[in-house]
Amino acid sequence: MKSPIMIHTEEDYERAQLRIQELNAGPEGADKETELQALAEAMLAFELRRDEAEE
């Protein structure tokens, strides 16, 4: 089983954005879609935590 994608810092967030660009430039496939979905969920979770900390 693969481990989930976790984003803890702004640097992690930036790396995730770069990874999404890399994936979008590559060929289509189930693995690509799975990784894109995991990245999107991790980025959203990070954004929500960041927004809560700002409040």
C-alpha positions, 0 to 999 in steps of 0.5 A: 500500500502506498502512503498518503500524500501529506503537505506540511509546509509552503515548500511542500505545497509548492512541490505539489504544484510542480508535480501537478504540472509534471503529471499534466504534461505526461501521458494519461493513465489511471496512476496519473489520475490517482496521484492527481486526486491525492495531490488535490486532496492534500493541497485542499487539506493544507489550505484549510489548515492554513486558513483556520490558523489565520483566523 
